[in-house]
């Protein structure tokens, strides 16, 4: 495995871990809102901000995984054409 492939694999594994970890705050906020219904007024902005931040991290990690996979697919599909020429 080349150095670049190893680095790409490590980045993808970290992105998968970030996806899983970013789901935890969203589940925590949903659980608090479900169990306690309405929370104190000073915690609502904090919970909302944490929930939105976790959602942003989740979407960025998923976008990286999809983009990285598509880029590798495009590169691998164009590589045999270059070698044949």
C-alpha positions, -999 to 999 in steps of 0.1 A, spaced: 0 0 0 15 33 -10 19 62 14 -9 82 -3 -33 53 -1 -26 47 35 -32 84 43 -64 83 24 -76 52 43 -68 69 76 -87 100 66 -117 80 56 -116 59 88 -115 92 108 -144 106 88 -165 74 96 -157 78 133 -167 115 131 -200 105 116 -207 81 145 -195 106 172 -214 135 157 -246 115 161 -242 113 198 -249 150 206 -279 149 184 -293 118 201 -285 135 235 -305 166 226 -334 146 212 -335 125 244 -335 156 266 -363 172 246 -383 139 246 -379 132 283 -383 167 297 -403 183 271 -396 219 274 -362 227 289 -351 258 307 -349 290 286 -311 293 291 -304 257 279 -325 260 247 -299 281 228 -271 259 240 -288 227 230 -299 241 197 -264 254 189 -248 220 199 -274 202 178 -267 223 147 -230 221 152 -232 183 153 -254 183 122 -228 205 104 -200 182 114 -220 151 103 -228 167 69 -192 177 63 -179 142 71 -204 126 48 -196 151 21 -159 142 24 -166 105 23 -188 108 -8 -165 132 -25 -134 112 -18 -150 80 -30 -163 96 -62 -129 111 -69 -112 78 -64 -137 61 -87 -132 88 -114 -94 85 -112 -95 47 -113 -119 47 -143 -96 71 -162 -64 54 -153 -67 23 -177 -74 47 -206 -41 66 -200 -21 34 -197 -35 20 -229 -25 51 -249 
